[in-house]
Amino acid sequence: MLYAIISEDVADSLSRRAGARADHLARLERLRDQGRLVLAGPHPAVDSSDPGEAGFTGSLVVAEFDSLDDARAWADADPYIEAGVYERVTVKPFKAVLP
């Protein structure tokens, strides 16, 4: 089943993101290589694909996991958690309808 992992950043998270980004992306790339990743990306803090120093307010990952518990465990092990990037992470089932 698909799950949405919706993460909200702490204030001024940009430097923390930068420090953990390579490890964060490596985990996402493994999901992609396993054919389980639907989409992933950050939420820019301003209306721009390159927000510069404004940074990001959070992230969204939609991926396939065997269960909600597995999705939560994967989200809890994100390097951004250890780096203190995320203030809150919500994991919930997702049903793709379109396209």
TAPEHU-V998279 format. One record per backbone hydrogen bond with DSSP energy under -0.5 kcal/mol. NH is the residue of the N-H (numbers start at 1). CO is the residue of the C=O. If there is no record, write none. Layout:
<<NH	CO> <NH	CO>>
//
This chain:
<<2	94> <3	63> <4	92> <5	3> <5	61> <6	4> <6	90> <7	5> <7	59> <8	88> <9	57> <10	85> <13	10> <17	13> <18	14> <19	15> <20	16> <20	17> <21	17> <24	20> <25	21> <26	22> <27	23> <28	24> <29	25> <30	26> <31	27> <32	28> <33	29> <34	30> <35	32> <36	31> <37	31> <38	36> <38	62> <39	62> <41	60> <43	58> <44	42> <45	55> <48	46> <54	51> <55	52> <57	43> <58	43> <59	7> <60	41> <61	5> <62	39> <63	3> <63	61> <64	36> <65	1> <71	67> <72	68> <73	69> <74	70> <75	71> <76	72> <77	73> <77	74> <78	75> <81	78> <82	78> <83	79> <84	81> <85	80> <86	80> <87	8> <88	8> <90	6> <92	4> <94	2> <96	94>>
//
